[in-house]
Amino acid sequence: MQTTTQLLILAFFVYWAIIYWLKKRGTLAKYNISATGPILMIETTKGLHLLDKIAAPRWFWRLFANIGIILMFAGMIFMFSLVVFSDLALFQQALDGVSMEPNEYTEIQNIFLIPGVNQFIPLVWGAIALIVAVFIHEMMHSVLARVEDIKVHSVGLIVALFPIGGFAKIDEKQLYGDELDVFDETDIESESEFDDLTATIEEIREHEKLEKKRLEEEQNAEEVFPVSSVSPNSAVSETFGDKVGNNKKEEPKAATKTQRSRILAAGVMSNFVVALIAGILFFGPVLGAMAPIGTLQITDADNLAVSSGLTKEMVVVSINGQNVTDIETVNQALANVTPGDAVTVRASYDRVIEEYEIVTNASAENINYAGILIQSVNADSPADSAGLKANSLIFKVDDEYLVSAADFSTIMETKAPGDTILLSVQNYDENGAVVETQEISVTLASNPNDESKAYIGIYYTPGPFQISLLGISVGEFNAGGYLEYMKTLPSLLYSFDFSEPKESVMTIFSVLLILMMMPFMSILGDGFGGFSDAMMQFFEPVGWAEPLGIGIFWIANLLYWVAWLNFYVGLFNCLPAIPLDGGHLFRTYFVKIAEKLKMNPERATRMSFRASTYLSGFIFLSFLLMFIWPYIGPYVLRLFNLN
């Protein structure tokens, strides 16, 4: 694995060196290719006629984009609400003297949705999905530009060793019209804002220069003959040609605000449509073609189990002919087995179920336990002082084995602050193998929330179930329940109850949030990143997908990531921040509403730029704060004596 990574890094730098050499020689420019570092932009005018063909049913694309405008504003409200709620939550934490601990979600590589760099997004499926999302987004901007007769200068690919997206160069002068000029001169005061009584000498001189320049431009723009007195089709017009009403080439007509809004919304709408189609296929026929095999997966196996054929990631289906689905059924199946007896285990690997006979360890006890797996240890807690570490398994407290995580809670309820407990702990290496077993004594403290209760200071989850007689550890995963939860999740989006609109809106808001967070976390535990090799073992294809074998899981992964990344890219672009589409749409409608309120158009445009700039700054700082607060929060709280 390390060698493969090194080769990929070497190949990338060789590629970058070649790009640099070709750029220096002028070879790239010769073929309309520009380079910024290792990123290539391959530009072409070929295929532009295809855009016109795609744009032919104009009524359809305008309807498509009009719906997109509505959805974009809904997405804008949703995303901006998330930003505000996140800021309020951080502010409340600060007032309470609490700072969130740094975690994998705040690590720098996980800020960006770059497949293979972000640990939650797989390289292959993520790269394919991102290419689809960016390509369809840019293409639809171009299609709607042609629908509205806005010139598209070129289209192209963005390449960094392999294609990572597409782009289209739309005529910005046509798209934004005179607003670009206003933007370039946002610091220049208009006539109505200039006050010669309070202005300085320098300001007066600058104002006079601008006025002189404006008058010269107006004079140069005048026709040689008054347009009102000479018809373009008159003899004079025919004689003097371009000197009569046509003394310069006619400028392309600028887009109206409605046309511009359609073009801006088209990219986001296309992402939502692709996400919808891929999501329907994933949550519907694809997940419907899977069935659970079992719930218990081998997470560790000793030499006895391995010699009998049992290995990690196998799913245990039955023991001695009795189906096993949880700890209780395992205990029932092994209740009459004594050390040294032969046991028949049916287990599945790669959706093939086979029987394995294992002669149990004669020296082992018939004791099965799960214990608790430590997720994290609170600083300066009794657990921290005693030397407990994350990813260690506590399987016994004093002389009592922990058959389940609930047993630990029951034992802790019987303890009081100041009591000392003896913990039997297993430590694992990076591959999940047990490297040592030790006993650690811990003196309990008072619980910060209730001083009468004992406190140890750890966060934990149920540990893998240890089956001593068979020499294996198994993890329990409710595959059937998980599958049903996944299949029913989208149905909550259209379960709107008009008799209870507030609750329905909150439900839809919650489901959208769950869908956004799916790769990172879920209400059932860890996030869903697609069907990994380990997760595939729990399921088998049925019905129409049975002939596909493992292929059904590849289809599921592709559809899942195409749906999620398009959904996320679309929502992110709804944010009212420049240079995102949502920022431009916000600014366009700000001007549109201001003009309807009889505000001066130029003043409205200037105000829209200021408003969008402030919003962009607020959103950027909010995102920055989300990621850096876990690192700077403790120091800020100490500085202001809030903790």
Number of C-alpha atoms within 10 A of each C-alpha: 6 7 8 9 10 11 12 12 12 12 13 15 14 12 15 17 14 13 21 16 13 14 17 11 11 12 14 19 14 10 11 13 18 19 18 10 11 16 17 21 21 20 20 16 12 10 11 16 11 11 18 17 12 15 22 14 11 15 10 12 21 19 12 18 26 20 15 24 24 13 18 29 18 13 21 23 15 17 19 18 12 13 19 14 12 16 18 12 12 21 13 12 14 19 13 12 17 17 20 13 12 15 10 11 14 16 14 12 14 17 14 10 18 17 19 15 15 18 18 20 21 18 15 12 19 24 23 17 24 22 19 19 30 21 22 23 27 21 20 26 26 30 27 28 27 23 25 22 18 24 18 19 14 18 21 23 19 22 16 17 14 11 16 20 22 22 21 20 15 18 17 14 18 20 25 17 18 13 17 15 11 16 15 9 12 17 9 14 13 13 9 7 9 14 12 11 7 9 12 11 10 9 14 16 12 13 19 12 11 15 13 12 12 11 11 11 11 10 10 9 11 12 15 13 15 11 13 8 7 14 14 16 10 10 11 14 17 13 10 12 14 15 15 22 19 16 15 11 7 7 8 13 12 19 20 15 17 16 21 22 23 27 31 30 32 31 28 33 29 24 28 26 17 22 25 17 13 21 21 17 18 23 21 15 14 20 18 18 16 21 16 18 22 25 22 28 28 21 21 24 22 17 12 17 22 15 11 14 15 29 20 18 24 25 29 25 22 20 21 16 12 16 16 21 17 17 20 11 15 19 17 13 17 19 11 9 16 16 16 14 13 15 20 15 21 22 26 21 19 17 18 11 15 13 16 15 16 22 16 22 19 12 9 14 13 19 14 21 21 25 29 27 22 19 14 16 21 14 11 10 16 21 22 17 15 14 11 23 16 14 20 21 27 28 25 22 21 14 10 13 18 23 22 20 19 12 17 20 11 10 13 16 11 9 16 18 16 13 12 14 16 14 20 20 22 20 18 15 11 8 7 11 14 15 10 10 14 10 14 17 17 20 19 22 21 16 15 11 8 9 12 13 17 21 25 21 21 19 13 19 14 20 25 24 28 24 21 18 26 24 19 23 22 25 21 19 16 16 18 16 13 12 17 13 12 14 18 12 13 18 10 14 16 10 12 15 11 10 8 9 11 11 13 18 16 11 17 17 13 14 17 17 14 17 16 17 15 18 18 17 15 14 8 11 9 11 15 17 17 21 16 13 11 15 14 18 22 28 24 20 23 16 10 13 18 14 11 13 14 16 13 21 24 16 14 21 22 19 24 25 26 28 25 27 26 29 25 20 20 27 23 19 24 29 28 28 27 20 13 15 24 28 23 24 28 25 24 24 15 18 23 18 12 18 16 10 10 9 14 12 15 16 18 21 25 18 17 22 23 15 18 22 18 14 19 19 13 15 19 13 12 16 14 12 17 14 18 14 19 18 16 13 21 18 14 16 17 11 10 9 9 13 15
